């Protein structure tokens, strides 16, 4: 332990493991420690017995739930956009060789009390029951504009400078109604609220393009992919990567205490009487509670079912987004469902999550709109956890703290946080221009 490292990473949550791998590949000497005796931290994956122990104490799961070992229930379930930043990070670091992906069957949106497939192309817009005939034509024109838009080709801009005009300006040019804007903004561009409407339109258009390109990638029903056996494989894959590049891992290290010098800069970590020195600390909020602030909380229900979510075309894996306006809420609600086809449950069993940013202290009541869409449920576990963000200045104390995981069931916000931390730690942006085809074979396999 008495060595000096460039970076000590505390916690083996998904964000910390990705950073540990990236920093090791970047040539830094990394020590990675966790107070737990398992990988994953908050984003760990549990078998049935562990799930029961966590939420039901000493009770035992009923026999008819099947073998405990066949369950891999991700505590922070999130799908990956097939062409998104996380997949690019996986390819950049060659972690894809440790993982097998499978395309996700469906991507849906809740609108006026019903579940609909999210239309992402001009062809799908014309077929979608979400819109009337004239609105379909307007939406089709808008989708064609987005599909054809190339930043380097002024002909495709139709006179709009997307760095200057707002998303609202672009939408009003095509005359789209509020209902259409609602599902495009939240279920396709994956914005968390409506602030994007008054911001430059470039981000909005790029997000729409990412969705459509990811959807086209595997010709499936959604733009998302997910690892076989769930996300629990990811932290371990990055741990292996880090080890290949000389990183050191230590699990089950109690009381990891960050040491500071007189000027308040982190200089090392002490555990079990030994101190490892370092230049920088990377950790989740639980390791430095006095350098973070509570910014909200997530309410979630974890459900085990014996059927797919109704009205999702019998999708074995699916995301449904319930935009806030549809529910009269301040934040969207998300449904995530995965099953035995991704090896996360025994045959004919499905794991569903309903998650949202909590606005009350009653998760059972608050999550009801999502739970009502699931149909009969074998078992439900309710949970609420606090969300933290760092309030320190990393330049003053050399501490780089990740934010807690939000309620979204896709990876876009998580990976944004990882890339920002990477830039702050190394002083450079991660190059994500990679050959996306190198991950496709695994993802398309049945």
N, C-alpha and C positions, 0 to 999 in steps of 0.2 A: 504493500500500500504506500510505502514512503517514497513514491516517485513523483515526478512533476509531469503534469499533463497540460496540453493546450486547452482542452475542454473537459469538464466533468458534467455528464448528463445524469440527472436524477429523475427516476420514474421511467417505466418502460411502456408508457401509453403510446398510442399510434404516432402522435406528433413527435414525441421524444425519440422514438425508434427511427423514424424517417430522418430526422435531423442527425442522429448519431451516425447513420449510414452515409448520409450526404457529406458530413464533415470528415469522416474517415476517408472516403473516396477523394476528398479534396486535399488529403495529405496531412490532416491534423491528428495529433495523438489524443485519442479519446478514451476516457474511463466512463463506463455506464453502470450506474448502481440503482437498485430498487429495494425498498424496505420489505416488499412482498416476496414470497417464494414462487411467484408465478409471473409470467409476462402479461403486459397489457394494461396494468393500472385500471383506470376507469373504463377503458375500452377493451377490457378482457372478454373472453368468450367462455361461457359456462356450460357444463353438461347438466343433465336433468337433476342429479343429486345436489350439485353445487347451487343450482338455481333455487331449489327447494330450501336448502339450508339458508341461503341469503334472505329469502322472503318469507319463509314459513318456519324458520327455526328448526326444531327437532322433528317436525312431521316428516313422514316419508312419502314420496310420490306414489300414487296408485299404480298397481301392476299394469293396468290397461294402457298406460302412457308409453309402454315399450321400453327398450333398453336405454339406460342413462347415457351410455357411451356414444349412442348414435345422435345425441343432441349436441349441437355447437351453437349456443344462443349468444349472439353478440350483444354486449350491453350497450354499445353505441353503434347501431347498425346504419351503414351508409352505403348507397350504391355509388359506383364510379362511372363518370361520363366516359364513354369509350375513347374519345379523342381528347379528354380533359387533361388538366395539369398533373393529376396524380398518376395517371397511366404514363405520361411523359417522364415523370420522376422515376417510375418503376423501370422504364426502358433505359433511361439515362444511367441508372445504377446497375442495370442488368439483374435486378431482383426478379424479373419475370421468370427466370429459369427455376426459381424455387416455388412458383405458384401456378395453378391452373385456373383459368377464368372460364366463366360461362355467361353467355348473354342473358339479360333479364327479359322476361316475356312481355311485360306491359308497362305503359306509362299513361296514367289517367288523371283526370281533373274532375273535381266536384263542382257542379254548376246547376243552380236552380233545383236542388234536391236530388239530382241524379249524377251517376258516374259516367263520364264520357272519355273515350280515347283522346289523348292530346294530339291535335292535328299539327304537323310540323312542316308540311310541304304544300305547294300549290294544289297538288292532286288531292291530298288529304283534306285540305280546306273545303274543296268542292263537295266532298262526301260527308263532311261532319254535321251531325244533327245539332251542334252547338249554335249554329247560325242559320238565319233565314236566307232565302235565295239571293237577295241583293247584297247582303252582308258577306255571303260566301264569295261573291265576285270581287268585292273590295278587298277581302282578306287574301284572295288568290293573288291579286296584283301586288299586295304588300309582301307576301311571301316570295314572289318572283323577284321583287326589288332586293330583298334581303339575300336571297340565294345568289343573285348575280353581282351583288356588291363586292368590289375588290378595291381595297384602299389605294393600290398602285394604278388603278385604271379610272381616270376622271370621267370617262364616258359612262361608267356604271353609277356615278354619284347622283345623277338626275338633278344637278345644280345644288345639292345639299352638302354643306361642310359639317360632317357629323361631330367634329370637335367643337363646333360653335352652336349648332341648333340643338334643341332639347329633344328627348324622346317624344314628348308630347307634340312638338311641332311636326315630327316625321309622321306620327300616328294620325294627326289631324289632316295632313296632306292626303292621306288615303281614306279619310272619312270613316275610320273604324269606330264602332260604338263602344260604350263603356264595358259591356259584357265581354266583348272580344278582347279588349285591352286587358281585362282582368285575367283571363286564362293565359293569354300570351305572356304577360309580364310575370306571372307567378309560377305557372306550370311549365313554361317553355324557356323563358329567359331566367327563371329561378330567382327573381328578385324577392327579397324578404318583406318589403313594404313598397309603398308607391312613391317614395322619394325620387326614384330613378326618373320619373316622368319629367322632372324639372332639372335634370342633369344632362350634360352632353350625351347625344344619342349613340356615340360610338360603342360604349360598353354594352348597351342594350342590343345593338345590332350584332356585335361580336358574340354575345351569349346565344342569340337566336341561331347564328350560323354554326356555333359549336354544337348545339342540340341537333340541328338538321344533319350536320356532317357525321356526328356520332351515330345517329339513327341509321344513316346510309351504310355505315361501316360493316355491320353484320346482317343487314337486310332483315332484322328481327322486328319485334313490336315495340322496342324501346331503345333509347340511346345508351342504356346503362349496361355495365357488366359487374360481376360479383365473383369473388374467388370460391371455388369448391371448398367445402368445409368452413366457409365464412371468413371473417376478417381476422380471427385469432391467428391465422397463418401469417399475416402481414408483419406484426412486430417481430416474430421469430425469424422471418426472412431477412428483415433489415439487421437483426442481431447477427445473423450468419454473415451478411455482407460486411458489417463492421469488423467482425473477427477476421475475415479474409484480409482486410486492410490493416490489421494490427490493433484494432480496438479491443478493449478488455471489458468483459461483462461480469458483474457481481450481483446476484440476486440474494434475497434474504439478508440484507444489511440493515439492521435496526437503527433507528435514531440517526439518520444521515443529517448531520448538523453542518450547515454552511459556516465557515470561518471568515471573518472580515478583518482587515487591518485598521489602523487608527483613522485612516481617511474614509473608511466605509466601503472599500473595494473588496469584493470576494477574492479570497486567496487560496481556498481549499475546502475540503469536506472531511469531517471526522466521523468515524463509525467504529464502535467497539474499541475505543482507545487509540486507534491509529488515524493519522491524518494524511490524506493525499493532497498535494498542492496542485493548483491550476491557475490559469490566466482568466478563464471564463466559466460561468455556471449556466447550464441550460436545464430547466425543470418545469414541471407542471405546478399549478398554484398551491398544491397541498404541501410542497416542500418549503415554500417561503410565504407563509400566510400573512406576515406583516407587510408584504410588498404587493398585495393584491387587494382589490375591492370587489364586493358583491355587486353584480350588475343585473341579476335576474335569476329566475329558476325555471327549470324544465319539468313539466309534468308528463309522465308516460305510463302507458299500460302495455304490459307484455302478455300476449295471448297465445295459447296453444290451441289449434283448431284441427278438425279432421276434414276440412274442405277448403278450396280456394275462396278468396273474397268474392261474394256474388257480384255479378254485372261487370266482371273484368275478363270476360271471354275465357274463363277457366284458367287464368294465368297462374302458373306455379310460382312465379316470382313477379312482384309488381310494386310500383310506387303509385299512390294516389295523393294528390295535393288538394287540400281544401282551402282555397284562398280566403283571407280574413273577411273580405266584404260579404262573401256567401254566408258567413256564420255570424256577422255582426261583431267581429272581434278585432283586436289590435294586431294580432299575429296569425300567420297561417297555421293550419294543422296538417300533419303528415301521416299517411299510412304506409307502412313498409311490410311486405310479406315475402317470405322465402320458405322453401320446403325441402323435402327429401331429394328433389332434383338437383339441389346445390349441396347435398349431403350435410344439411344442418339439422335434420330431424329424421326419425325412422320413417319407413314407407307410409305414405298416405297421411302424414302429419305435416302441419303448416305452422310456422311461427310468424305471428303478426305483431307489429308495434304500432301504437297510436301515440304520437308525440306532439307537443306544442310548447311554446313559451307560456309558462303559467301566469295567469292573470288573477287567480283566486287561490285559496288554500284548500280547494276541494277538487282534486284531480278526477275523482269518479264522475262528478257532475260536469266538469269542464271538458272532459274527453268524450262525453256522450255522443256528440254528433259523429265522431269518427268510429266509436265502438258500435253505434247503431248500423253502420255499413258492413260490419264483419259477418253478420249472421250468427248462428249458434257457436258458442265458444266452450272448449273443454275446461280450460283454466285461465284465470286472469290474475296478474300481479300488478298492483299499482305502486308507483314510485315517484318521488319528487326530489330533484337534486339542485343545489345552488350553482349558479354560473358566476365565475370570477374572471376579471381581467387584471393585468398588471397595472400598477400605478407608480412604478419606479421609473427612474431614468437609467437605462442600461449603460450609458456612457459614464455615469457617476459610480455605479456599483458593480459593473461587469456581470450582472445577472440578466439572463434572457429567459423570460417566463412566458409559457404558452397560455392562451386563453382556454377556458373550459369549453367542452363540446356543446354546440347549440342543438336545437330541436330538429334541424333539417335531416332528411334521410338520404341526402346525397353529399358528396365530398367537397363541393366547391368552396365553402367557407373555411373548412379545415385546412385544405391545401394552401389557400391564400395566406393563412396565418403561418404555416410552415415556411413558405417561400419568403415572407417578410422577415421572419426570424433569421433565416439563412443569410439574407442580405445584410441584416444588422450585424450578425456575428462575423461574417467573412469580408464585408465591405464590397461585395460584388453580387450581381444578379445571377441566378442559376440559369444556365443555357438549356432551354427546353426544346430546342430545334432537333428533334430526333426522328428516326425512321419508324413511324407508327406501325408499319406492317410487321415489324418484328414481334409484336405481341398478338397478332391477329389469329395465328393458327390455334394457339391455346384457347383463345376466347371463343372461337367458333365451334370448337369441339363439343359434341353432345356427351 
